[in-house]
Amino acid sequence: MENAVIGVSISGKVLVAGKVKEGKIENSISRRINNKASENEVLAEVFDIINEVKDNEVAGIGIGVPSLVDVEKGIVYQVQNIPSWREVHIREILESHFGMKVYVNNDANCFAIGEMYFGKTSGYENSVGLILGAGVGAGIIFKGHLYSGTNCGAGEFGDIPYRNENYEFYLNDAYFEYKYGLSANTLLKRANKKDKIALAIFEQYGYDLGNLIKTVLFSVDPEIVVIGGSLSKAFPYFEKSMTEKMTTFPYKHAVNKLKVVASEQEDIAVLGAAALYFDAHNQQLKK
């Protein structure tokens, strides 16, 4: 990892960019943008923030975006919270502008590869990064390499039917407001004070999450799952019930070997975007 790489997280209303070298962010900038602006106006904001952290050591750029992505062509589609970004050939545009290699993927895949290079799944060949917050997203690492699927759709576990809806309905933070009339943040504060109702709500959340992880086991069979996103902060309150539900998985040896941990990397969005460069240059898919 001798090269420095710029990681850019485009979350819709906020842009974050950082220069990553030897596993550390040397310089980072976070900025709110006008997400209702035109395609070119938002692109200009991206150019500006990259220029502010770019120097002569930088060899490439990684971009994480909450959208569908054509990974091969570097095209993003229907970016969340940026209405004008319906189809943006962002890799071609940035490579032409900056004269260096650019890699683009969705934010869940960036989270997964970032954790492999800089976080809790380092040293594991097969892992899943699971983001729980405004939605449910996941990225898959297979044999030490990010696996995006044919249409960048690998790991869309949240859309799998579950109970009367799908997993995302029950596991995203809006469900707490819908079901209990309380925000996830309020419930977390109450759980920190040992409030019995909040603890019971997170216990139920753990059962639902345990079922999702069983689905992950059936489909991917990883060594480790790392949980990120805003709801990962409540991990101590749903870990027990999640683990209890996982024990109903029919193949005991698989579930007993599986590790489920919470991410501890605060800057994973930028690090994960930068890790796209390292994944492309340092890893070969093993067959």
PyRosetta script that sets phi, psi and omega in degrees:
from pyrosetta import init, pose_from_sequence

init()
pose = pose_from_sequence("MENAVIGVSISGKVLVAGKVKEGKIENSISRRINNKASENEVLAEVFDIINEVKDNEVAGIGIGVPSLVDVEKGIVYQVQNIPSWREVHIREILESHFGMKVYVNNDANCFAIGEMYFGKTSGYENSVGLILGAGVGAGIIFKGHLYSGTNCGAGEFGDIPYRNENYEFYLNDAYFEYKYGLSANTLLKRANKKDKIALAIFEQYGYDLGNLIKTVLFSVDPEIVVIGGSLSKAFPYFEKSMTEKMTTFPYKHAVNKLKVVASEQEDIAVLGAAALYFDAHNQQLKK")
pose.set_psi(1, 41.4)
pose.set_omega(1, -177.3)
pose.set_phi(2, -72.3)
pose.set_psi(2, -24.8)
pose.set_omega(2, 179.8)
pose.set_phi(3, -78.0)
pose.set_psi(3, 146.5)
pose.set_omega(3, 172.0)
pose.set_phi(4, -89.7)
pose.set_psi(4, 142.9)
pose.set_omega(4, -177.3)
pose.set_phi(5, -134.5)
pose.set_psi(5, 143.8)
pose.set_omega(5, 174.4)
pose.set_phi(6, -93.2)
pose.set_psi(6, 127.7)
pose.set_omega(6, 173.3)
pose.set_phi(7, -105.8)
pose.set_psi(7, 132.4)
pose.set_omega(7, -179.2)
pose.set_phi(8, -125.5)
pose.set_psi(8, 126.1)
pose.set_omega(8, 174.8)
pose.set_phi(9, -107.7)
pose.set_psi(9, 120.7)
pose.set_omega(9, 178.3)
pose.set_phi(10, -109.5)
pose.set_psi(10, 99.3)
pose.set_omega(10, -175.3)
pose.set_phi(11, -95.7)
pose.set_psi(11, 0.8)
pose.set_omega(11, -178.9)
pose.set_phi(12, 114.0)
pose.set_psi(12, -74.2)
pose.set_omega(12, -178.6)
pose.set_phi(13, -93.1)
pose.set_psi(13, -13.8)
pose.set_omega(13, -177.1)
pose.set_phi(14, -131.4)
pose.set_psi(14, 136.1)
pose.set_omega(14, 172.0)
pose.set_phi(15, -107.7)
pose.set_psi(15, 135.3)
pose.set_omega(15, 174.2)
pose.set_phi(16, -131.2)
pose.set_psi(16, 131.9)
pose.set_omega(16, 177.7)
pose.set_phi(17, -135.2)
pose.set_psi(17, 145.3)
pose.set_omega(17, 178.8)
pose.set_phi(18, -150.8)
pose.set_psi(18, 148.3)
pose.set_omega(18, 173.0)
pose.set_phi(19, -88.7)
pose.set_psi(19, 121.6)
pose.set_omega(19, -176.6)
pose.set_phi(20, -110.6)
pose.set_psi(20, 124.3)
pose.set_omega(20, 178.3)
pose.set_phi(21, -140.6)
pose.set_psi(21, 130.1)
pose.set_omega(21, 179.4)
pose.set_phi(22, 52.5)
pose.set_psi(22, 41.8)
pose.set_omega(22, 174.0)
pose.set_phi(23, 79.9)
pose.set_psi(23, 6.0)
pose.set_omega(23, -178.9)
pose.set_phi(24, -128.9)
pose.set_psi(24, 150.0)
pose.set_omega(24, 175.9)
pose.set_phi(25, -88.3)
pose.set_psi(25, 115.1)
pose.set_omega(25, -178.0)
pose.set_phi(26, -85.6)
pose.set_psi(26, -28.8)
pose.set_omega(26, -177.2)
pose.set_phi(27, -154.1)
pose.set_psi(27, 129.6)
pose.set_omega(27, -179.9)
pose.set_phi(28, -141.7)
pose.set_psi(28, 151.6)
pose.set_omega(28, 179.8)
pose.set_phi(29, -137.1)
pose.set_psi(29, 137.0)
pose.set_omega(29, 175.2)
pose.set_phi(30, -122.1)
pose.set_psi(30, 136.3)
pose.set_omega(30, -174.9)
pose.set_phi(31, -148.9)
pose.set_psi(31, 133.7)
pose.set_omega(31, 172.0)
pose.set_phi(32, -76.1)
pose.set_psi(32, 143.3)
pose.set_omega(32, -179.1)
pose.set_phi(33, -126.0)
pose.set_psi(33, 165.9)
pose.set_omega(33, 173.7)
pose.set_phi(34, -83.8)
pose.set_psi(34, 93.0)
pose.set_omega(34, -175.1)
pose.set_phi(35, -72.2)
pose.set_psi(35, -7.7)
pose.set_omega(35, 177.0)
pose.set_phi(36, -91.9)
pose.set_psi(36, -0.2)
pose.set_omega(36, -176.9)
pose.set_phi(37, -72.7)
pose.set_psi(37, 174.5)
pose.set_omega(37, -179.2)
pose.set_phi(38, -70.1)
pose.set_psi(38, 166.5)
pose.set_omega(38, 178.9)
pose.set_phi(39, -55.3)
pose.set_psi(39, -47.6)
pose.set_omega(39, -176.9)
pose.set_phi(40, -69.9)
pose.set_psi(40, -33.8)
pose.set_omega(40, 178.5)
pose.set_phi(41, -66.5)
pose.set_psi(41, -39.6)
pose.set_omega(41, 177.6)
pose.set_phi(42, -69.6)
pose.set_psi(42, -39.4)
pose.set_omega(42, 176.0)
pose.set_phi(43, -59.3)
pose.set_psi(43, -38.7)
pose.set_omega(43, 178.6)
pose.set_phi(44, -61.7)
pose.set_psi(44, -37.1)
pose.set_omega(44, 176.1)
pose.set_phi(45, -63.7)
pose.set_psi(45, -39.7)
pose.set_omega(45, 178.4)
pose.set_phi(46, -65.3)
pose.set_psi(46, -44.6)
pose.set_omega(46, 176.9)
pose.set_phi(47, -56.2)
pose.set_psi(47, -46.7)
pose.set_omega(47, -175.6)
pose.set_phi(48, -62.1)
pose.set_psi(48, -45.7)
pose.set_omega(48, -174.9)
pose.set_phi(49, -71.4)
pose.set_psi(49, -31.8)
pose.set_omega(49, 175.2)
pose.set_phi(50, -67.1)
pose.set_psi(50, -42.9)
pose.set_omega(50, 179.5)
pose.set_phi(51, -59.8)
pose.set_psi(51, -31.3)
pose.set_omega(51, -176.8)
pose.set_phi(52, -73.0)
pose.set_psi(52, -22.2)
pose.set_omega(52, 179.8)
pose.set_phi(53, -111.4)
pose.set_psi(53, -5.7)
pose.set_omega(53, -176.7)
pose.set_phi(54, -79.6)
pose.set_psi(54, 139.7)
pose.set_omega(54, 171.3)
pose.set_phi(55, -145.6)
pose.set_psi(55, -171.6)
pose.set_omega(55, -174.0)
pose.set_phi(56, -69.8)
pose.set_psi(56, -14.9)
pose.set_omega(56, 179.1)
pose.set_phi(57, -81.3)
pose.set_psi(57, -16.2)
pose.set_omega(57, -173.1)
pose.set_phi(58, -74.1)
pose.set_psi(58, 127.7)
pose.set_omega(58, -177.6)
pose.set_phi(59, -106.0)
pose.set_psi(59, -16.4)
pose.set_omega(59, -177.7)
pose.set_phi(60, -169.6)
pose.set_psi(60, 176.8)
pose.set_omega(60, -176.4)
pose.set_phi(61, -135.2)
pose.set_psi(61, 136.6)
pose.set_omega(61, 173.2)
pose.set_phi(62, -117.8)
pose.set_psi(62, 139.3)
pose.set_omega(62, -176.0)
pose.set_phi(63, -125.5)
pose.set_psi(63, 126.5)
pose.set_omega(63, 174.2)
pose.set_phi(64, -109.3)
pose.set_psi(64, 128.3)
pose.set_omega(64, -172.9)
pose.set_phi(65, -135.8)
pose.set_psi(65, 137.3)
pose.set_omega(65, 176.9)
pose.set_phi(66, -81.7)
pose.set_psi(66, 79.4)
pose.set_omega(66, -175.9)
pose.set_phi(67, -164.1)
pose.set_psi(67, 174.7)
pose.set_omega(67, 165.9)
pose.set_phi(68, -71.0)
pose.set_psi(68, 141.1)
pose.set_omega(68, -176.7)
pose.set_phi(69, -135.4)
pose.set_psi(69, 132.1)
pose.set_omega(69, 165.8)
pose.set_phi(70, -87.6)
pose.set_psi(70, 98.2)
pose.set_omega(70, -172.2)
pose.set_phi(71, -64.5)
pose.set_psi(71, -38.6)
pose.set_omega(71, -177.7)
pose.set_phi(72, -64.9)
pose.set_psi(72, -40.1)
pose.set_omega(72, -176.7)
pose.set_phi(73, -98.2)
pose.set_psi(73, -11.1)
pose.set_omega(73, 180.0)
pose.set_phi(74, 70.9)
pose.set_psi(74, 37.6)
pose.set_omega(74, 179.7)
pose.set_phi(75, -107.7)
pose.set_psi(75, 133.8)
pose.set_omega(75, 176.7)
pose.set_phi(76, -108.3)
pose.set_psi(76, 141.7)
pose.set_omega(76, -176.9)
pose.set_phi(77, -123.5)
pose.set_psi(77, 136.8)
pose.set_omega(77, 171.2)
pose.set_phi(78, 49.3)
pose.set_psi(78, 57.9)
pose.set_omega(78, -177.4)
pose.set_phi(79, -66.3)
pose.set_psi(79, 129.7)
pose.set_omega(79, -179.2)
pose.set_phi(80, -61.1)
pose.set_psi(80, 133.1)
pose.set_omega(80, 175.2)
pose.set_phi(81, 70.8)
pose.set_psi(81, 6.4)
pose.set_omega(81, 171.3)
pose.set_phi(82, -126.4)
pose.set_psi(82, 88.0)
pose.set_omega(82, -173.1)
pose.set_phi(83, -57.5)
pose.set_psi(83, -32.5)
pose.set_omega(83, -176.8)
pose.set_phi(84, -75.1)
pose.set_psi(84, -16.5)
pose.set_omega(84, -178.5)
pose.set_phi(85, -90.6)
pose.set_psi(85, 77.0)
pose.set_omega(85, 178.3)
pose.set_phi(86, -88.7)
pose.set_psi(86, -37.7)
pose.set_omega(86, 176.4)
pose.set_phi(87, -153.2)
pose.set_psi(87, 102.9)
pose.set_omega(87, -176.1)
pose.set_phi(88, -121.3)
pose.set_psi(88, 122.7)
pose.set_omega(88, 179.0)
pose.set_phi(89, -83.1)
pose.set_psi(89, 67.3)
pose.set_omega(89, -166.5)
pose.set_phi(90, -68.1)
pose.set_psi(90, -36.0)
pose.set_omega(90, 179.1)
pose.set_phi(91, -63.9)
pose.set_psi(91, -48.0)
pose.set_omega(91, 179.3)
pose.set_phi(92, -59.9)
pose.set_psi(92, -42.4)
pose.set_omega(92, -178.5)
pose.set_phi(93, -64.9)
pose.set_psi(93, -46.6)
pose.set_omega(93, -177.4)
pose.set_phi(94, -72.4)
pose.set_psi(94, -37.4)
pose.set_omega(94, 178.2)
pose.set_phi(95, -64.3)
pose.set_psi(95, -39.1)
pose.set_omega(95, 178.0)
pose.set_phi(96, -66.3)
pose.set_psi(96, -36.9)
pose.set_omega(96, -176.5)
pose.set_phi(97, -76.3)
pose.set_psi(97, -42.0)
pose.set_omega(97, -172.7)
pose.set_phi(98, -103.5)
pose.set_psi(98, -13.2)
pose.set_omega(98, 177.5)
pose.set_phi(99, 69.0)
pose.set_psi(99, 33.2)
pose.set_omega(99, 176.9)
pose.set_phi(100, -147.3)
pose.set_psi(100, 165.6)
pose.set_omega(100, -177.4)
pose.set_phi(101, -67.2)
pose.set_psi(101, 138.9)
pose.set_omega(101, 179.4)
pose.set_phi(102, -127.8)
pose.set_psi(102, 136.7)
pose.set_omega(102, 178.8)
pose.set_phi(103, -123.3)
pose.set_psi(103, 138.0)
pose.set_omega(103, -174.3)
pose.set_phi(104, -130.6)
pose.set_psi(104, 138.6)
pose.set_omega(104, 174.8)
pose.set_phi(105, -157.0)
pose.set_psi(105, 170.9)
pose.set_omega(105, 179.0)
pose.set_phi(106, -77.9)
pose.set_psi(106, 164.6)
pose.set_omega(106, -170.8)
pose.set_phi(107, -65.5)
pose.set_psi(107, -32.9)
pose.set_omega(107, 179.9)
pose.set_phi(108, -68.0)
pose.set_psi(108, -40.5)
pose.set_omega(108, 177.1)
pose.set_phi(109, -66.3)
pose.set_psi(109, -37.1)
pose.set_omega(109, 176.1)
pose.set_phi(110, -62.4)
pose.set_psi(110, -40.6)
pose.set_omega(110, 178.2)
pose.set_phi(111, -59.8)
pose.set_psi(111, -45.8)
pose.set_omega(111, -177.2)
pose.set_phi(112, -63.8)
pose.set_psi(112, -46.6)
pose.set_omega(112, -178.6)
pose.set_phi(113, -72.7)
pose.set_psi(113, -31.0)
pose.set_omega(113, 176.0)
pose.set_phi(114, -64.6)
pose.set_psi(114, -40.4)
pose.set_omega(114, 178.0)
pose.set_phi(115, -66.7)
pose.set_psi(115, -32.4)
pose.set_omega(115, 178.7)
pose.set_phi(116, -68.1)
pose.set_psi(116, -39.3)
pose.set_omega(116, -178.9)
pose.set_phi(117, -84.4)
pose.set_psi(117, -34.5)
pose.set_omega(117, -169.4)
pose.set_phi(118, -128.3)
pose.set_psi(118, 4.0)
pose.set_omega(118, -172.3)
pose.set_phi(119, -137.9)
pose.set_psi(119, -141.8)
pose.set_omega(119, -167.6)
pose.set_phi(120, -72.8)
pose.set_psi(120, -19.9)
pose.set_omega(120, -177.9)
pose.set_phi(121, -100.2)
pose.set_psi(121, 11.2)
pose.set_omega(121, 175.2)
pose.set_phi(122, -58.5)
pose.set_psi(122, 131.3)
pose.set_omega(122, 179.8)
pose.set_phi(123, 94.4)
pose.set_psi(123, -5.7)
pose.set_omega(123, 177.9)
pose.set_phi(124, -106.0)
pose.set_psi(124, 140.0)
pose.set_omega(124, -179.9)
pose.set_phi(125, -83.9)
pose.set_psi(125, -33.6)
pose.set_omega(125, -174.6)
pose.set_phi(126, -125.9)
pose.set_psi(126, 114.9)
pose.set_omega(126, -175.3)
pose.set_phi(127, -147.4)
pose.set_psi(127, 166.2)
pose.set_omega(127, 175.1)
pose.set_phi(128, -131.5)
pose.set_psi(128, 131.1)
pose.set_omega(128, 172.2)
pose.set_phi(129, -101.2)
pose.set_psi(129, 122.2)
pose.set_omega(129, -174.0)
pose.set_phi(130, -116.0)
pose.set_psi(130, 117.6)
pose.set_omega(130, 179.9)
pose.set_phi(131, -99.8)
pose.set_psi(131, 124.8)
pose.set_omega(131, 179.8)
pose.set_phi(132, -121.1)
pose.set_psi(132, 116.7)
pose.set_omega(132, -179.3)
pose.set_phi(133, -173.6)
pose.set_psi(133, -116.3)
pose.set_omega(133, 177.9)
pose.set_phi(134, -63.3)
pose.set_psi(134, -24.4)
pose.set_omega(134, 174.8)
pose.set_phi(135, -145.5)
pose.set_psi(135, -165.3)
pose.set_omega(135, 174.2)
pose.set_phi(136, -126.3)
pose.set_psi(136, 114.1)
pose.set_omega(136, 179.6)
pose.set_phi(137, -128.1)
pose.set_psi(137, 157.9)
pose.set_omega(137, 179.9)
pose.set_phi(138, -149.0)
pose.set_psi(138, 148.6)
pose.set_omega(138, 173.2)
pose.set_phi(139, -124.8)
pose.set_psi(139, 147.2)
pose.set_omega(139, -175.0)
pose.set_phi(140, -116.5)
pose.set_psi(140, 130.4)
pose.set_omega(140, 171.7)
pose.set_phi(141, -108.1)
pose.set_psi(141, 121.8)
pose.set_omega(141, -179.2)
pose.set_phi(142, -121.6)
pose.set_psi(142, 119.5)
pose.set_omega(142, -178.6)
pose.set_phi(143, 51.7)
pose.set_psi(143, 45.2)
pose.set_omega(143, 174.5)
pose.set_phi(144, 75.7)
pose.set_psi(144, 17.2)
pose.set_omega(144, -176.3)
pose.set_phi(145, -139.6)
pose.set_psi(145, 141.2)
pose.set_omega(145, 178.1)
pose.set_phi(146, -64.7)
pose.set_psi(146, 128.4)
pose.set_omega(146, 176.8)
pose.set_phi(147, -110.7)
pose.set_psi(147, 111.5)
pose.set_omega(147, -176.2)
pose.set_phi(148, -96.3)
pose.set_psi(148, -18.9)
pose.set_omega(148, -175.4)
pose.set_phi(149, 86.1)
pose.set_psi(149, 173.5)
pose.set_omega(149, -176.7)
pose.set_phi(150, -63.6)
pose.set_psi(150, -39.4)
pose.set_omega(150, -176.6)
pose.set_phi(151, -117.3)
pose.set_psi(151, 26.2)
pose.set_omega(151, -177.0)
pose.set_phi(152, 60.1)
pose.set_psi(152, 28.8)
pose.set_omega(152, -177.0)
pose.set_phi(153, -108.1)
pose.set_psi(153, 3.1)
pose.set_omega(153, 178.8)
pose.set_phi(154, -64.8)
pose.set_psi(154, 135.0)
pose.set_omega(154, 177.8)
pose.set_phi(155, 91.5)
pose.set_psi(155, 13.0)
pose.set_omega(155, 179.1)
pose.set_phi(156, -82.6)
pose.set_psi(156, 59.4)
pose.set_omega(156, -177.3)
pose.set_phi(157, -67.0)
pose.set_psi(157, -27.1)
pose.set_omega(157, -177.7)
pose.set_phi(158, -62.0)
pose.set_psi(158, -25.9)
pose.set_omega(158, -178.3)
pose.set_phi(159, -86.0)
pose.set_psi(159, -3.1)
pose.set_omega(159, 179.8)
pose.set_phi(160, -71.6)
pose.set_psi(160, 131.4)
pose.set_omega(160, 179.6)
pose.set_phi(161, -55.5)
pose.set_psi(161, 137.8)
pose.set_omega(161, -179.5)
pose.set_phi(162, -152.8)
pose.set_psi(162, 131.4)
pose.set_omega(162, -174.6)
pose.set_phi(163, 49.7)
pose.set_psi(163, -124.8)
pose.set_omega(163, -178.2)
pose.set_phi(164, -93.6)
pose.set_psi(164, -2.7)
pose.set_omega(164, -176.5)
pose.set_phi(165, -134.5)
pose.set_psi(165, -116.7)
pose.set_omega(165, 172.3)
pose.set_phi(166, -144.9)
pose.set_psi(166, 174.8)
pose.set_omega(166, -176.3)
pose.set_phi(167, -60.7)
pose.set_psi(167, -38.6)
pose.set_omega(167, -177.9)
pose.set_phi(168, -61.9)
pose.set_psi(168, -36.9)
pose.set_omega(168, -179.6)
pose.set_phi(169, -57.6)
pose.set_psi(169, -43.1)
pose.set_omega(169, -175.8)
pose.set_phi(170, -87.7)
pose.set_psi(170, -17.4)
pose.set_omega(170, -172.0)
pose.set_phi(171, -113.2)
pose.set_psi(171, -0.9)
pose.set_omega(171, 175.6)
pose.set_phi(172, -91.1)
pose.set_psi(172, 162.7)
pose.set_omega(172, -171.1)
pose.set_phi(173, -68.6)
pose.set_psi(173, -20.8)
pose.set_omega(173, 178.9)
pose.set_phi(174, -68.1)
pose.set_psi(174, -21.5)
pose.set_omega(174, -178.8)
pose.set_phi(175, -63.2)
pose.set_psi(175, -34.7)
pose.set_omega(175, -179.7)
pose.set_phi(176, -62.9)
pose.set_psi(176, -41.4)
pose.set_omega(176, 177.9)
pose.set_phi(177, -66.4)
pose.set_psi(177, -44.2)
pose.set_omega(177, -178.2)
pose.set_phi(178, -65.0)
pose.set_psi(178, -44.8)
pose.set_omega(178, -173.6)
pose.set_phi(179, -84.6)
pose.set_psi(179, -41.1)
pose.set_omega(179, -170.9)
pose.set_phi(180, -116.3)
pose.set_psi(180, -7.9)
pose.set_omega(180, -178.8)
pose.set_phi(181, 71.9)
pose.set_psi(181, 20.9)
pose.set_omega(181, -179.6)
pose.set_phi(182, -132.7)
pose.set_psi(182, 143.0)
pose.set_omega(182, 178.1)
pose.set_phi(183, -74.5)
pose.set_psi(183, 158.3)
pose.set_omega(183, 177.6)
pose.set_phi(184, -60.6)
pose.set_psi(184, -37.8)
pose.set_omega(184, -179.5)
pose.set_phi(185, -65.8)
pose.set_psi(185, -40.9)
pose.set_omega(185, 177.4)
pose.set_phi(186, -63.7)
pose.set_psi(186, -43.0)
pose.set_omega(186, 179.3)
pose.set_phi(187, -63.6)
pose.set_psi(187, -38.1)
pose.set_omega(187, 179.2)
pose.set_phi(188, -64.7)
pose.set_psi(188, -42.3)
pose.set_omega(188, 178.3)
pose.set_phi(189, -62.1)
pose.set_psi(189, -40.5)
pose.set_omega(189, 179.2)
pose.set_phi(190, -69.2)
pose.set_psi(190, -37.4)
pose.set_omega(190, 177.6)
pose.set_phi(191, -64.8)
pose.set_psi(191, -36.3)
pose.set_omega(191, 177.9)
pose.set_phi(192, -62.7)
pose.set_psi(192, -23.1)
pose.set_omega(192, 177.9)
pose.set_phi(193, -98.3)
pose.set_psi(193, 13.1)
pose.set_omega(193, 177.3)
pose.set_phi(194, 66.1)
pose.set_psi(194, 29.3)
pose.set_omega(194, 176.3)
pose.set_phi(195, -65.4)
pose.set_psi(195, 125.6)
pose.set_omega(195, -172.8)
pose.set_phi(196, -66.3)
pose.set_psi(196, -36.9)
pose.set_omega(196, -179.9)
pose.set_phi(197, -66.7)
pose.set_psi(197, -45.1)
pose.set_omega(197, 178.9)
pose.set_phi(198, -62.6)
pose.set_psi(198, -41.9)
pose.set_omega(198, 179.1)
pose.set_phi(199, -63.1)
pose.set_psi(199, -38.2)
pose.set_omega(199, 179.0)
pose.set_phi(200, -67.6)
pose.set_psi(200, -37.1)
pose.set_omega(200, 178.8)
pose.set_phi(201, -65.3)
pose.set_psi(201, -43.8)
pose.set_omega(201, 178.1)
pose.set_phi(202, -69.4)
pose.set_psi(202, -28.5)
pose.set_omega(202, 175.7)
pose.set_phi(203, -62.9)
pose.set_psi(203, -44.9)
pose.set_omega(203, 176.8)
pose.set_phi(204, -63.4)
pose.set_psi(204, -39.5)
pose.set_omega(204, 177.0)
pose.set_phi(205, -57.1)
pose.set_psi(205, -41.4)
pose.set_omega(205, 179.7)
pose.set_phi(206, -62.0)
pose.set_psi(206, -38.1)
pose.set_omega(206, 177.9)
pose.set_phi(207, -63.4)
pose.set_psi(207, -43.7)
pose.set_omega(207, 179.3)
pose.set_phi(208, -65.2)
pose.set_psi(208, -41.5)
pose.set_omega(208, 178.5)
pose.set_phi(209, -65.3)
pose.set_psi(209, -37.9)
pose.set_omega(209, 177.1)
pose.set_phi(210, -58.6)
pose.set_psi(210, -39.2)
pose.set_omega(210, 176.9)
pose.set_phi(211, -66.4)
pose.set_psi(211, -38.4)
pose.set_omega(211, 176.7)
pose.set_phi(212, -62.5)
pose.set_psi(212, -42.8)
pose.set_omega(212, -179.0)
pose.set_phi(213, -66.8)
pose.set_psi(213, -31.8)
pose.set_omega(213, 172.4)
pose.set_phi(214, -61.5)
pose.set_psi(214, -39.9)
pose.set_omega(214, 176.4)
pose.set_phi(215, -63.3)
pose.set_psi(215, -40.1)
pose.set_omega(215, 176.2)
pose.set_phi(216, -61.3)
pose.set_psi(216, -41.9)
pose.set_omega(216, 178.7)
pose.set_phi(217, -62.5)
pose.set_psi(217, -43.9)
pose.set_omega(217, 179.4)
pose.set_phi(218, -61.6)
pose.set_psi(218, -38.3)
pose.set_omega(218, -171.7)
pose.set_phi(219, -94.5)
pose.set_psi(219, -30.9)
pose.set_omega(219, -173.1)
pose.set_phi(220, -121.1)
pose.set_psi(220, -34.3)
pose.set_omega(220, 179.4)
pose.set_phi(221, 55.6)
pose.set_psi(221, 57.7)
pose.set_omega(221, -178.7)
pose.set_phi(222, -80.3)
pose.set_psi(222, 170.4)
pose.set_omega(222, 173.5)
pose.set_phi(223, -82.2)
pose.set_psi(223, -32.7)
pose.set_omega(223, -173.4)
pose.set_phi(224, -150.3)
pose.set_psi(224, 144.5)
pose.set_omega(224, 173.1)
pose.set_phi(225, -119.4)
pose.set_psi(225, 127.9)
pose.set_omega(225, 176.0)
pose.set_phi(226, -111.1)
pose.set_psi(226, 132.0)
pose.set_omega(226, -176.8)
pose.set_phi(227, -104.3)
pose.set_psi(227, 127.1)
pose.set_omega(227, 177.4)
pose.set_phi(228, -125.9)
pose.set_psi(228, -167.9)
pose.set_omega(228, -176.8)
pose.set_phi(229, 87.8)
pose.set_psi(229, 172.5)
pose.set_omega(229, -175.3)
pose.set_phi(230, -59.9)
pose.set_psi(230, -33.1)
pose.set_omega(230, -177.2)
pose.set_phi(231, -77.9)
pose.set_psi(231, -9.7)
pose.set_omega(231, 176.4)
pose.set_phi(232, -64.1)
pose.set_psi(232, -21.1)
pose.set_omega(232, 178.6)
pose.set_phi(233, -67.4)
pose.set_psi(233, -20.6)
pose.set_omega(233, 179.0)
pose.set_phi(234, -93.1)
pose.set_psi(234, 9.1)
pose.set_omega(234, -175.7)
pose.set_phi(235, -50.9)
pose.set_psi(235, -43.2)
pose.set_omega(235, -179.8)
pose.set_phi(236, -60.7)
pose.set_psi(236, -21.6)
pose.set_omega(236, -175.7)
pose.set_phi(237, -93.7)
pose.set_psi(237, -14.8)
pose.set_omega(237, 175.9)
pose.set_phi(238, -120.4)
pose.set_psi(238, 0.7)
pose.set_omega(238, -177.5)
pose.set_phi(239, -62.2)
pose.set_psi(239, -43.8)
pose.set_omega(239, -175.6)
pose.set_phi(240, -64.1)
pose.set_psi(240, -49.7)
pose.set_omega(240, -178.4)
pose.set_phi(241, -68.7)
pose.set_psi(241, -34.5)
pose.set_omega(241, 174.8)
pose.set_phi(242, -58.9)
pose.set_psi(242, -46.9)
pose.set_omega(242, -179.6)
pose.set_phi(243, -65.0)
pose.set_psi(243, -39.2)
pose.set_omega(243, 177.9)
pose.set_phi(244, -60.0)
pose.set_psi(244, -45.5)
pose.set_omega(244, 179.9)
pose.set_phi(245, -66.3)
pose.set_psi(245, -36.2)
pose.set_omega(245, 178.9)
pose.set_phi(246, -63.4)
pose.set_psi(246, -27.5)
pose.set_omega(246, -178.7)
pose.set_phi(247, -68.1)
pose.set_psi(247, -11.8)
pose.set_omega(247, 176.3)
pose.set_phi(248, -83.9)
pose.set_psi(248, -0.2)
pose.set_omega(248, 174.5)
pose.set_phi(249, -62.1)
pose.set_psi(249, 134.3)
pose.set_omega(249, -171.1)
pose.set_phi(250, -68.0)
pose.set_psi(250, -24.4)
pose.set_omega(250, -178.2)
pose.set_phi(251, -101.8)
pose.set_psi(251, 93.2)
pose.set_omega(251, -170.3)
pose.set_phi(252, -61.1)
pose.set_psi(252, -38.5)
pose.set_omega(252, -176.8)
pose.set_phi(253, -62.7)
pose.set_psi(253, -34.2)
pose.set_omega(253, -179.4)
pose.set_phi(254, -69.5)
pose.set_psi(254, -47.9)
pose.set_omega(254, -177.9)
pose.set_phi(255, -69.6)
pose.set_psi(255, -30.9)
pose.set_omega(255, 178.8)
pose.set_phi(256, -69.2)
pose.set_psi(256, -29.8)
pose.set_omega(256, 179.9)
pose.set_phi(257, -83.2)
pose.set_psi(257, -23.1)
pose.set_omega(257, -175.2)
pose.set_phi(258, -69.3)
pose.set_psi(258, 137.2)
pose.set_omega(258, 173.2)
pose.set_phi(259, -108.5)
pose.set_psi(259, 137.2)
pose.set_omega(259, 174.5)
pose.set_phi(260, -125.2)
pose.set_psi(260, 121.3)
pose.set_omega(260, -175.1)
pose.set_phi(261, -133.0)
pose.set_psi(261, 163.2)
pose.set_omega(261, 175.6)
pose.set_phi(262, -100.3)
pose.set_psi(262, 141.2)
pose.set_omega(262, 177.8)
pose.set_phi(263, -65.2)
pose.set_psi(263, 145.2)
pose.set_omega(263, 176.4)
pose.set_phi(264, -121.6)
pose.set_psi(264, 9.3)
pose.set_omega(264, -175.5)
pose.set_phi(265, -96.6)
pose.set_psi(265, 106.7)
pose.set_omega(265, -176.5)
pose.set_phi(266, -67.3)
pose.set_psi(266, -29.0)
pose.set_omega(266, -174.8)
pose.set_phi(267, -102.9)
pose.set_psi(267, 29.0)
pose.set_omega(267, -172.0)
pose.set_phi(268, -65.4)
pose.set_psi(268, -26.8)
pose.set_omega(268, -179.0)
pose.set_phi(269, -63.2)
pose.set_psi(269, -45.3)
pose.set_omega(269, 178.8)
pose.set_phi(270, -73.4)
pose.set_psi(270, -45.0)
pose.set_omega(270, 179.8)
pose.set_phi(271, -62.4)
pose.set_psi(271, -39.4)
pose.set_omega(271, 179.9)
pose.set_phi(272, -66.5)
pose.set_psi(272, -39.8)
pose.set_omega(272, 176.8)
pose.set_phi(273, -63.0)
pose.set_psi(273, -44.0)
pose.set_omega(273, 177.8)
pose.set_phi(274, -62.9)
pose.set_psi(274, -34.4)
pose.set_omega(274, -178.3)
pose.set_phi(275, -63.9)
pose.set_psi(275, -20.1)
pose.set_omega(275, 175.8)
pose.set_phi(276, -58.4)
pose.set_psi(276, -38.0)
pose.set_omega(276, 178.3)
pose.set_phi(277, -64.8)
pose.set_psi(277, -47.6)
pose.set_omega(277, -178.0)
pose.set_phi(278, -65.4)
pose.set_psi(278, -36.9)
pose.set_omega(278, 178.9)
pose.set_phi(279, -62.8)
pose.set_psi(279, -41.6)
pose.set_omega(279, -179.0)
pose.set_phi(280, -70.5)
pose.set_psi(280, -33.9)
pose.set_omega(280, -173.7)
pose.set_phi(281, -96.9)
pose.set_psi(281, -26.4)
pose.set_omega(281, -173.2)
pose.set_phi(282, -105.9)
pose.set_psi(282, -13.1)
pose.set_omega(282, -173.4)
pose.set_phi(283, -120.6)
pose.set_psi(283, 143.4)
pose.set_omega(283, 170.6)
pose.set_phi(284, -120.5)
pose.set_psi(284, 133.2)
pose.set_omega(284, 179.6)
pose.set_phi(285, -64.6)
pose.set_psi(285, 122.8)
pose.set_omega(285, -179.7)
pose.set_phi(286, -84.3)
pose.set_psi(286, 137.7)
pose.set_omega(286, -179.3)
pose.set_phi(287, -121.5)
pose.dump_pdb("model.pdb")
